[in-house]
Amino acid sequence: MSTKQPKQPKRSAFDQPARATSAATSPAAADFALPELGPDGTAGLRLAIKRKRPRSWELKHQYGQGYSVKGIRPDINLWLLNTAEALGVRVAEVAVYALKYSMSLVESGELNVRTSINPRGALLTLFPGGYDQSGGAEVQGAILQLAKRNKAARGKGKTGKAKADWKSKPVTWTPFDQALKARLVEYCRDRVTQGEFITYLLEKARADQQAGLLNFNPQPRAASGE
């Protein structure tokens, strides 16, 4: 009489066969290592290695030598850009020249800075009718022109939208006269926002330029051995 062999259970494709030897005794055990953990515990991703790169030029010519200001009115910003292009100089140079001119008028008493209570903030305001409304329709036109310039600078195929939140977007000028920056910051301290004050000064410079009272005279850049 034949005896039936016990029926073996079916194996799953996901079952792993038992190893004849343990990992400790296997000669290939040393070849395997746990994967390094990357961000969020993802296995197999190496953490980014910080590489030191020389930044001598940037440290000397850029870092700590700029000036970033939020709330520069778009029509003023566009005037700076157009003036710099017409003169063939950097925008920062036009900004420094114009701000030095207007700041000297403030410090000499020729330009009276009149502040008013700002119902929307703790500091005073230079524009009683509302800083957002100052500049009128010219501001909206400047926003559209700046959007077109940014789109052209990014190249074809890139789309851009005209952003109306210009009060929260910083404008940076590099390099900037740090002594002038200190004078501007100190004057605005606990008084008015820097964006309003800078716009106020540049608005005066623009008006005087258009009236022929302020002339920009760019000089040839001196040759440098750097």
C-alpha positions, 0 to 999 in steps of 0.5 A: 500500500502506497503512502501519500506524501503530505501536501506542501503549501504553495509558495508565494512569489514574495517569499524569500528562501531560507539561507543555508548560512547565516549572515555572520558566517556568509563570506559575502556579508561584508560586501553589504551595508545599510543604505545611507538615509537621505532627507525624510529618511529616504534610503539610498539618497546621499546627504548633500555635501557642502563644498567650499568654493572660492567667493573672493570676488563676491566678498570683495565687490558685492556682499555687504555692499548693496542696499535692499529696500521694500516698497519702492514705487514702480514708477520711480523704479522704472525711471531709475532703470530707463535713466541708467540705460540712457546713460549707459551706467548701472542702476545703483549709480543713478540711485546713489547720485539721485539720493545724495542730491535729494538727501543733501537738500533735506539736511540743508533744510531746502527740502522740507519732509512733512510727515502725517499720521499713518492710520495703517501703521505705527510709523508716520507717512509722507503721503497723506492721501495713501502711499498705495494711491500716490503716483496715480495711474502712472504706477499701473503703467509702470507695473506693466512695463516692468513685467514686460521687461522681466519677461523679455529678460527671461527669454521666449516661452517664459510667461510673466504676470504683472505683480501689483504687490510691489510694496512687499518686493525688495529692490536691490542696488549693488554696489551702494554707497554704505555711508549714504545707506547709513544716513538714510537708515538713521533718518528713517529710524522710528519715523517713516518706512525706508520705502516711502522715504526713498521714494520721496527723495527719488520723486524729488530728484526725478522732478528736478531732472525733468525741470533741468535742475538736476543733471546726470554727468556720467564719467568714464570708468577708470581702468582697474588692474583687478 
